Amino acid sequence: MRLRFYLQHGLIYTESMTANVPANNAIVSQDPDILGGVTVFAGTRVPFGTFIEYLEGGDSLDTFLADFPSVRRELAIEALEWLRQLATSDKGPRASAA
């Protein structure tokens, strides 16, 4: 399944490109009234940075989901796909050789 990601009103959305009717779902959001504006998984109070910290620390997706059951597996997978596309996009940030 190919996904396209876009930002609108402080939310990052996915748009399914395989379905006849696009399914728009927020991945992350920022709201000053939720954890002081920290980026969280949409519809939760789980900081997106915590997800990254788990992965950086070597924890599995299943471990993260067990510790934060309010984050749906599908949402976490969409977030990973979003990060992958950012990392491989021609428009995304590039690492430079020193």
Residue, then its C-alpha position, 0 to 999 in steps of 0.5 A: m500500500r502506498l501512502r502520501f503524507y501531508l500537513q494540515h492544521g498542525l496534523i500530519y495525515t495519510e491519504s491511501m493511494t490504493a483505495n477508491v475513496p481516500a482514507n484521511n487519518a491524522i498520524v501525529s498532532q500538536d496542541p498547546d493544551i495537550l502536554g504543552g504542545v509536544t507532538v503526540f500520536a493523534g488522539t492520544r497523549v503519547p509523545f511521538g518522541t517516546f516512540i522514537e526513543y523506544l526504537e532507538g533503544g532497541d525495543s520492538l514495536d510490540t513492546f512500545l504498543a504493549d506499554f502504550p495501548s492507546v496507540r493503534r498498531e496501524l497508526a504506529i506503522e503509518a508513522l514508521e512509513w512516514l519516517r521512511q518516506l522522509a528519509t528517502s525523499d528527494k525533498g527530505p533532509r540529507a546527511s552530508a559526508a564529512 
